[in-house]
Amino acid sequence: MAKKTTKAACPVCDKPMDDKYKPFCSRRCADVDLNRWLGETYRVPTDEPGIANDPYAEEG
């Protein structure tokens, strides 16, 4: 019995991943993901205090 291999899905649209844009299916999905990071849609959880609690932050 042959093993069935499944191709990874694009994390943005769930279409099959393209090796050229790994792990995405297209340049468009790669750009969508980058825009989400730059727009701060994605955030890495942390226990560090925010800027409001930073004694070294510059007052504006």
C-alpha positions as CSV (number, residue, x, y, z in Angstrom):
1,M,0.0,0.0,0.0
2,A,1.5,3.3,-1.1
3,K,1.5,6.2,1.4
4,K,-0.7,9.1,0.4
5,T,1.2,12.4,0.6
6,T,-0.7,15.6,1.2
7,K,0.7,18.9,0.2
8,A,0.7,21.6,2.8
9,A,-2.0,24.3,2.6
10,C,-1.4,28.0,2.2
11,P,-1.9,29.7,5.7
12,V,-3.8,32.6,4.1
13,C,-6.3,30.9,1.7
14,D,-5.9,27.1,2.3
15,K,-5.0,26.4,-1.4
16,P,-2.1,23.9,-2.0
17,M,1.3,25.4,-1.3
18,D,3.6,26.3,-4.2
19,D,7.3,25.5,-3.7
20,K,8.2,28.9,-5.3
21,Y,6.3,30.9,-2.6
22,K,6.7,28.4,0.3
23,P,4.7,28.3,2.6
24,F,2.2,30.3,0.5
25,C,0.4,29.4,-2.7
26,S,1.2,32.7,-4.5
27,R,3.0,36.0,-4.3
28,R,-0.3,37.6,-3.5
29,C,-0.8,35.5,-0.4
30,A,2.8,36.1,0.7
31,D,2.1,39.9,0.4
32,V,-1.2,39.6,2.3
33,D,0.7,37.9,5.1
34,L,3.4,40.5,5.1
35,N,0.8,43.3,5.2
36,R,-0.8,41.7,8.2
37,W,2.5,41.7,10.1
38,L,3.3,45.3,9.1
39,G,-0.2,46.4,10.0
40,E,0.2,44.7,13.4
41,T,-2.7,42.3,12.8
42,Y,-0.5,39.5,14.0
43,R,1.1,39.9,17.4
44,V,3.5,37.8,19.4
45,P,2.2,37.3,22.9
46,T,4.5,38.6,25.7
47,D,4.5,39.3,29.4
48,E,6.6,42.4,28.9
49,P,5.0,45.7,29.9
50,G,3.8,48.0,27.2
51,I,5.2,51.4,26.3
52,A,2.8,53.1,28.8
53,N,4.7,51.3,31.6
54,D,8.2,51.9,30.1
55,P,10.1,54.3,32.3
56,Y,12.6,54.9,29.5
57,A,10.0,55.8,26.8
58,E,10.1,59.3,25.6
59,E,7.1,61.5,26.5
60,G,5.4,62.9,23.5
